[in-house]
């Protein structure tokens, strides 16, 4: 075999490295893949992997230099950017490179280069001939292969491409939109387009899909991106599609209590408008059948679950569930520990927990069963929403789950401020909640100076004296008392009482002094620190304060 090839065509603009090797081999009359491998040192390399990023590029470039009379540096520089934008860690589908051939029949019949952009999933049409790119022979539907013969005819039926009558089509909007974009805009656009496509090809899944590579089982890729692009730029169309998903979930999952806000949060990542994208004045009348571009692939660790038992459509991961409920991920974990939720775990790692939205619906149904309408509430001033309560009680390491357990066990009255139940309109009797808090504080066995200061809002300068006071009161009681019940059952720390209700400590102290109620322990520095012994007069006075505040 000669060291130099007799015909040495130069690489062309936007041509792929693999396409150039195929074109050179075809031009010199070679038709077999093995011959091309021998010519250019491709032994042991999968043909789709032959790009500028291949770790064997130096060996390939050296062979090409010898055969084509081109320096290795020239070859590397020419092909180094052929897959720009094909890999993006910030994209829902990280790699959008198509491994199998996807070509314009008209272009290769004219021995024009196989363009780099054709290897991108969303590039489905040739911009020069305005016709769909094909992966199969138009006559016999045999899949095309990466061989030098791809430039002349079908290996199966032997039909020559120059005899093929190409069907002219209009260039789809999702491809037109990329023309003229800057690199930053192009990256931004592709991230949004593929995020929408990830949703569209698993249309009835609650959980957003994420993939390392684009699924190879999507049949109608062009329709997928037409649908995704229209969702991206046509707000009314997008909202109709979102509503069709919600209707499906409600019907198939028998969801009766999932609030509208849950679905709004679920779709929040898909509503950003990209002002630089073109919008037609009139959209073509074309019905979309989402089932025509659905994928059976689901991303790991989603795929590891036993879907025969739980089903894919209604599963969400912990982060998604927390976002949809507007709580922290730690709150979801607390709900599991409290027995309010039962997760499904990936069998390979307990780090990955998944939740069935139908279980969330049942949890909300349990809350609804013990919730009263606002019309049944005697006063609105003593109510606090679950979200507000969680913020107030965060100091005591309380989570949303702790509050929900009180409601379900009917230790606190709850009221619904709107027709739908969510944690922002579910109100709790504030005084009953704070009573439950003090009961839990009283059951502590491992209290110390630090925990007392945290739980009762003790200023730093008083902590040691207050701790001594608590221990001295405990010493007055007979028997061994490990918990704080002896204190919480008989004393009220005014600082804690006022701070929980956001009331002025000096004002309430002066009011109690006028009622003739004296302190058991006090410190006048700053805003003061005051401890009162419980009595009927104290309880009536504090109830009057709450009533007036309401």
C-alpha positions in Angstrom: 0.0 0.0 0.0 1.6 3.4 -1.0 2.6 5.8 1.7 0.8 8.7 0.0 -2.7 8.4 -1.6 -3.0 9.4 -5.2 -6.0 11.6 -4.5 -5.7 13.9 -1.5 -8.8 16.1 -1.1 -8.4 18.8 1.5 -10.7 19.0 4.6 -13.6 21.4 4.1 -15.2 23.8 6.4 -17.5 22.3 9.1 -16.5 18.8 8.1 -16.2 16.0 10.7 -13.0 14.1 11.1 -14.8 10.8 10.5 -16.6 12.2 7.5 -13.3 13.4 6.1 -11.7 10.0 6.4 -14.7 8.4 4.7 -14.7 10.9 1.9 -10.9 10.5 1.3 -11.3 6.7 1.2 -14.2 6.9 -1.2 -12.5 9.3 -3.5 -9.5 6.9 -3.8 -11.8 4.0 -4.6 -11.7 2.2 -1.3 -15.0 0.8 -0.1 -14.2 -1.4 2.8 -14.0 -0.2 6.5 -11.0 -2.4 7.2 -9.0 -0.7 4.3 -9.7 2.7 5.8 -8.6 1.4 9.3 -5.3 0.2 7.8 -4.7 3.4 5.9 -5.2 5.7 8.9 -4.2 3.7 11.9 -7.8 3.2 13.2 -7.4 -0.3 14.5 -9.4 -1.0 17.6 -11.2 2.4 17.5 -15.0 2.5 17.3 -15.8 4.7 14.3 -18.3 7.0 16.0 -15.6 7.8 18.6 -13.2 9.2 15.9 -13.3 12.9 16.8 -10.8 15.6 17.8 -11.3 14.5 21.4 -10.2 10.9 20.8 -7.2 9.9 22.9 -5.6 8.3 19.9 -5.8 11.4 17.8 -2.0 11.9 17.6 -1.6 8.4 16.1 -4.5 9.1 13.6 -3.1 12.5 12.7 0.4 11.0 12.1 -1.0 8.4 9.7 -3.2 11.0 7.9 -0.2 13.3 7.6 1.8 10.6 5.8 -1.1 9.6 3.5 -2.4 13.1 2.7 0.7 15.3 2.8 -0.8 17.5 5.6 1.0 18.3 8.8 -0.5 16.8 12.0 -0.8 20.3 13.5 -2.9 21.5 10.5 -5.3 18.5 10.9 -5.7 19.0 14.6 -6.4 22.7 14.2 -8.9 22.1 11.5 -10.9 19.6 13.4 -10.4 20.7 17.0 -13.8 22.5 17.3 -15.9 20.0 15.4 -18.0 19.1 18.4 -18.3 22.4 20.1 -21.4 22.5 22.3 -22.0 18.8 21.9 -21.0 18.1 25.6 -22.4 20.3 28.4 -22.5 19.3 32.1 -25.0 22.1 32.7 -27.5 20.6 30.3 -30.2 18.1 31.1 -28.9 15.8 28.4 -25.1 16.2 28.7 -24.1 14.6 25.3 -26.2 15.3 22.3 -24.0 13.5 19.8 -25.6 10.9 17.5 -23.4 7.8 17.1 -25.1 6.4 14.0 -24.9 8.1 10.6 -27.3 10.9 9.9 -26.8 12.5 6.6 -28.3 14.6 3.8 -28.7 12.3 0.8 -28.4 15.2 -1.7 -25.1 16.4 -0.1 -23.4 13.0 -0.1 -24.6 12.3 -3.7 -22.6 15.4 -4.6 -19.6 14.2 -2.5 -20.0 17.1 -0.2 -18.7 16.9 3.4 -20.5 15.2 6.2 -21.0 18.3 8.4 -20.2 18.3 12.1 -23.6 19.8 13.1 -25.4 16.8 11.6 -24.1 14.7 14.5 -26.1 16.8 17.0 -29.4 15.4 17.9 -31.6 18.5 17.3 -30.1 19.1 13.8 -32.6 17.1 11.8 -32.6 18.9 8.4 -29.9 20.0 5.9 -29.8 23.8 5.8 -28.6 23.8 2.1 -31.2 21.5 0.6 -34.0 22.0 3.3 -34.6 18.3 3.5 -34.6 15.9 6.4 -31.4 14.1 7.4 -31.7 10.4 7.2 -30.3 7.5 9.1 -31.8 4.8 6.9 -31.9 4.1 3.1 -34.9 6.0 1.7 -35.8 2.9 -0.4 -35.3 -0.2 1.8 -35.1 1.5 5.2 -31.8 -0.3 6.0 -29.8 1.6 8.7 -26.8 3.4 7.2 -23.3 2.5 8.4 -20.1 4.4 8.8 -18.4 3.0 5.6 -16.8 4.8 2.6 -19.7 3.4 0.6 -22.0 5.8 2.4 -20.9 8.4 -0.2 -22.3 6.4 -3.2 -25.1 4.0 -2.5 -27.1 1.7 -0.1 -25.1 -1.4 0.9 -28.3 -3.4 1.0 -30.5 -2.5 -2.0 -27.6 -0.9 -4.0 -29.7 2.1 -5.0 -27.4 5.0 -5.8 -27.9 8.3 -4.0 -27.8 10.3 -7.2 -30.9 8.5 -8.4 -32.8 9.4 -5.3 -35.5 12.0 -5.5 -35.1 14.1 -2.4 -38.1 15.5 -0.7 -37.8 19.3 -0.1 -39.1 20.4 3.3 -39.0 23.7 5.2 -36.3 24.2 7.8 -37.8 23.7 11.2 -37.9 26.7 13.6 -35.8 25.0 16.2 -32.9 24.9 13.7 -33.6 28.4 12.3 -33.5 29.7 15.8 -29.8 28.8 16.1 -28.7 30.8 13.1 -27.0 34.0 14.1 -26.8 33.3 17.8 -23.7 34.1 19.7 -21.9 31.2 21.5 -23.4 32.3 24.8 -26.9 32.5 23.4 -26.5 29.2 21.6 -25.5 27.5 24.8 -28.4 29.1 26.7 -30.9 28.1 23.9 -29.7 24.5 23.8 -30.0 24.1 27.5 -33.6 25.3 27.5 -34.5 23.3 24.4 -33.1 20.0 25.8 -34.6 20.6 29.2 -38.0 20.9 27.5 -37.2 17.9 25.3 -36.3 15.9 28.5 -39.7 16.7 29.9 -41.5 16.0 26.6 -40.1 12.5 26.0 -41.1 11.4 29.5 -44.2 13.5 29.3 -46.2 11.8 32.0 -43.4 11.5 34.6 -43.5 13.8 37.6 -39.7 13.6 37.9 -37.8 15.6 35.3 -35.5 13.3 33.2 -31.7 13.8 33.1 -29.4 11.8 30.8 -25.7 11.3 30.1 -26.6 10.8 26.4 -29.7 11.3 24.3 -31.9 8.2 24.4 -31.7 6.1 21.3 -35.3 4.9 21.3 -37.0 8.1 20.4 -38.7 7.5 17.1 -39.9 10.9 15.9 -37.0 13.3 16.9 -38.2 16.1 14.6 -41.7 16.2 16.2 -40.0 16.1 19.6 -38.1 19.2 19.0 -41.0 21.0 17.2 -43.1 20.3 20.3 -40.3 21.4 22.6 -39.5 24.6 20.7 -43.2 25.6 20.7 -43.4 24.9 24.4 -40.4 27.2 24.8 -41.7 30.2 22.9 -45.6 29.9 22.9 -46.8 30.4 26.5 -50.5 29.5 25.8 -49.4 26.3 24.1 -47.0 25.5 26.9 -49.7 26.0 29.6 -52.1 23.8 27.7 -49.6 21.0 27.6 -48.8 21.4 31.3 -52.5 21.2 32.1 -52.8 18.0 30.1 -50.1 16.5 32.2 -51.9 17.6 35.4 -55.2 16.2 34.2 -53.5 12.8 33.4 -52.0 12.6 36.8 -55.2 13.5 38.6 -57.1 11.0 36.7 -54.7 8.1 36.6 -53.4 8.6 40.2 -56.7 9.6 41.7 -55.1 12.7 43.1 -57.7 14.8 44.9 -55.7 16.8 47.4 -52.4 17.8 45.7 -52.7 21.6 45.5 -52.2 23.7 42.4 -49.1 25.2 43.9 -47.4 21.8 43.8 -47.8 21.6 40.0 -46.7 25.2 39.6 -43.4 24.5 41.4 -43.0 21.3 39.3 -43.2 23.3 36.1 -41.3 26.3 37.3 -38.0 25.4 35.5 -39.8 25.5 32.1 -41.3 29.0 32.0 -38.2 31.2 31.4 -38.7 33.3 28.3 -35.9 33.6 25.8 -36.5 36.9 24.0 -34.0 36.3 21.2 -35.9 33.3 19.8 -38.1 33.8 16.7 -41.9 33.4 17.1 -44.1 32.9 14.0 -47.2 35.1 13.8 -49.3 32.0 12.9 -48.3 28.5 14.0 -48.9 25.7 11.5 -51.9 23.6 12.2 -50.2 20.4 13.3 -51.4 18.1 16.0 -48.8 16.8 18.3 -49.0 13.2 19.5 -46.7 13.0 22.5 -46.7 9.3 22.4 -44.9 9.4 19.1 -41.7 10.6 20.7 -41.8 9.0 24.2 -38.7 7.3 25.5 -38.6 4.2 27.7 -35.3 5.2 29.1 -35.1 6.7 32.5 -32.1 8.1 34.2 -30.2 6.5 37.1 -30.9 6.0 39.9 -34.5 6.2 38.7 -34.0 3.1 36.6 -32.9 1.0 39.5 -36.3 1.0 41.2 -38.8 -1.8 40.7 -41.3 0.0 38.6 -43.6 -2.9 38.4 -44.5 -2.2 42.0 -44.4 1.6 42.1 -44.6 2.9 38.5 -42.5 5.6 37.0 -45.1 8.3 36.4 -45.7 9.3 40.0 -42.2 9.1 41.5 -40.2 12.1 42.5 -36.8 12.4 44.2 -36.4 14.2 47.5 -35.2 17.5 46.1 -38.1 17.7 43.7 -40.6 16.8 46.4 -39.2 19.4 48.7 -39.4 22.1 46.0 -43.0 21.3 45.2 -44.0 21.4 48.8 -41.9 24.5 49.4 -40.0 22.9 52.3 -36.4 22.0 52.9 -35.1 18.6 52.0 -34.4 18.0 55.7 -38.2 18.4 56.2 -38.9 15.6 53.8 -36.4 13.4 55.8 -38.2 14.4 59.0 -41.5 13.4 57.6 -40.0 9.9 56.8 -38.7 9.6 60.4 -42.0 10.7 61.8 -43.8 8.0 59.8 -45.7 10.4 57.6 -44.0 9.3 54.4 -42.6 5.9 53.2 -39.8 6.3 50.6 -38.7 3.8 47.9 -35.0 3.3 47.9 -32.6 2.6 45.1 -31.4 -0.9 45.8 -27.8 0.1 45.2 -27.6 3.0 47.5 -29.7 4.4 50.3 -28.6 7.9 49.4 -31.2 7.9 46.7 -34.7 8.0 48.0 -37.8 8.4 45.9 -41.4 9.2 46.8 -44.7 8.4 45.3 -46.9 11.5 44.8 -49.9 9.4 45.6 -48.6 9.0 49.1 -48.3 12.8 49.4 -52.0 13.0 48.3 -52.9 10.5 51.1 -51.0 12.6 53.6 -52.8 15.7 52.6 -56.1 13.8 52.8 -55.2 12.9 56.5 -54.5 16.5 57.2 -57.7 17.6 55.5 -59.7 15.2 57.6 -58.7 16.9 60.8 -58.8 20.5 59.4 -61.7 22.8 60.0 -62.8 25.7 57.7 -62.0 29.2 58.8 -65.7 29.9 59.4 -65.4 27.5 62.4 -62.5 29.5 63.9 -63.4 31.6 66.9 -60.6 34.1 66.3 -58.0 34.5 63.5 -55.5 36.4 65.7 -54.4 33.3 67.6 -53.7 31.4 64.3 -50.4 30.9 62.7 -49.7 29.1 59.4 -47.5 25.9 59.3 -44.8 27.9 57.5 -44.8 30.7 60.0 -44.8 28.2 62.9 -41.9 26.3 61.4 -39.9 29.6 61.2 -40.7 30.4 64.8 -39.9 26.9 66.1 -36.8 26.4 64.1 -34.8 27.6 67.1 -36.0 24.4 68.9 -35.0 22.1 66.1 -38.7 21.6 65.1 -39.5 20.7 61.5 -42.7 20.8 59.5 -43.1 17.1 60.3 -43.3 17.9 64.1 -46.1 20.3 63.4 -48.0 18.0 61.1 -47.8 15.2 63.7 -49.5 17.5 66.2 -52.3 18.3 63.7 -52.9 14.7 62.7 -53.0 13.5 66.3 -55.4 16.4 67.0 -53.2 17.9 69.7 -53.7 21.3 68.0 -56.7 22.7 66.1 -56.0 23.5 62.5 -58.0 25.6 60.0 -57.9 25.9 56.2 -57.6 29.5 54.9 -58.3 28.6 51.3 -60.1 25.9 49.2 -56.8 24.0 48.6 -54.6 22.7 51.3 -50.9 23.6 51.4 -48.6 24.6 54.2 -48.9 28.3 53.5 -52.7 28.4 54.0 -53.0 25.7 56.7 -53.3 27.5 60.0 -52.7 26.2 63.5 -53.9 27.4 66.9 -50.9 29.3 68.1 -51.5 28.9 71.9 -52.0 25.1 71.6 -48.9 24.9 69.5 -46.8 26.7 72.1 -48.3 24.6 74.9 -47.2 21.5 73.0 -43.7 23.0 72.6 -43.3 23.6 76.3 -44.5 20.0 77.0 -41.8 18.7 74.8 -39.2 21.0 76.3 -40.2 19.7 79.7 -39.5 16.1 78.7 -35.8 16.9 78.1 -33.5 14.8 80.2 -30.1 16.1 79.0 -30.6 19.9 79.5 -27.7 22.1 80.4 -26.8 25.7 80.6 -26.6 26.0 76.8 -29.9 24.3 76.0 -31.7 26.3 78.7 -30.3 29.5 77.2 -31.5 28.5 73.7 -35.0 27.2 74.7 -35.9 30.1 77.1 -34.1 33.0 75.3 -31.7 33.6 78.2 -29.3 36.6 77.7 -25.6 35.7 78.0 -25.1 37.7 81.2 -27.9 35.8 83.0 -27.2 32.2 81.8 -25.2 31.0 84.7 -27.5 32.6 87.4 -30.6 31.2 85.6 -29.1 27.7 85.4 -28.3 27.8 89.1 -31.9 29.0 89.8 -33.3 26.0 87.8 -31.1 23.6 89.7 -32.0 25.1 93.1 -35.7 24.7 92.3 -35.1 21.1 91.3 -33.3 20.5 94.6 -36.4 21.6 96.5 -38.4 18.7 95.1 -38.3 15.2 96.5 -37.0 12.3 94.5 -35.0 12.0 91.3 -36.3 14.3 88.5 -34.4 13.9 85.2 -36.7 16.0 83.0 -37.6 19.7 83.0 -41.3 19.1 83.7 -40.9 20.4 87.2 -39.9 23.7 85.7 -42.2 24.0 82.7 -45.2 22.9 84.7 -44.8 25.6 87.4 -43.0 28.6 85.8 -43.4 30.9 82.8 -40.3 32.5 81.3 -41.6 35.9 80.1 -38.8 36.3 77.6 -39.7 33.1 75.8 -43.4 33.8 76.0 -43.0 37.2 74.4 -40.5 36.3 71.8 -42.6 33.4 70.5 -45.6 35.8 70.1 -43.4 38.8 68.9 -44.5 41.0 71.8 -42.6 43.6 73.7 -41.0 42.2 76.8 -40.8 45.5 78.8 -44.5 46.3 78.0 -45.8 43.0 79.1 -43.6 43.1 82.2 -45.0 46.5 83.2 -48.6 45.2 82.6 -48.0 42.2 84.9 -46.5 44.4 87.6 -49.7 46.6 87.5 -51.7 43.4 88.1 -49.7 42.8 91.2 -47.8 39.7 89.9 -44.3 39.5 91.1 -41.3 37.6 89.6 -39.5 34.6 91.0 -36.4 35.4 89.2 -35.4 38.6 87.4 -32.6 40.6 85.8 -33.3 44.2 84.9 -30.3 44.8 82.5 -31.1 45.3 78.8 -34.7 44.4 78.1 -34.7 42.3 81.3 -35.2 38.7 82.0 -38.1 37.6 84.1 -39.5 34.3 85.4 -42.9 34.0 87.0 -44.6 31.2 89.0 -47.7 30.0 87.3 -51.0 31.1 88.9 -54.6 31.7 87.9 -54.0 35.4 87.9 -51.0 35.1 85.7 -52.8 32.8 83.2 -55.8 35.2 83.1 -53.5 38.2 82.6 -51.6 36.5 79.8 -54.8 35.4 78.1 -56.0 39.0 78.2 -52.8 40.0 76.5 -53.3 37.4 73.8 -56.9 38.5 73.3 -56.0 42.2 73.0 -53.1 41.3 70.6 -55.5 39.3 68.4 
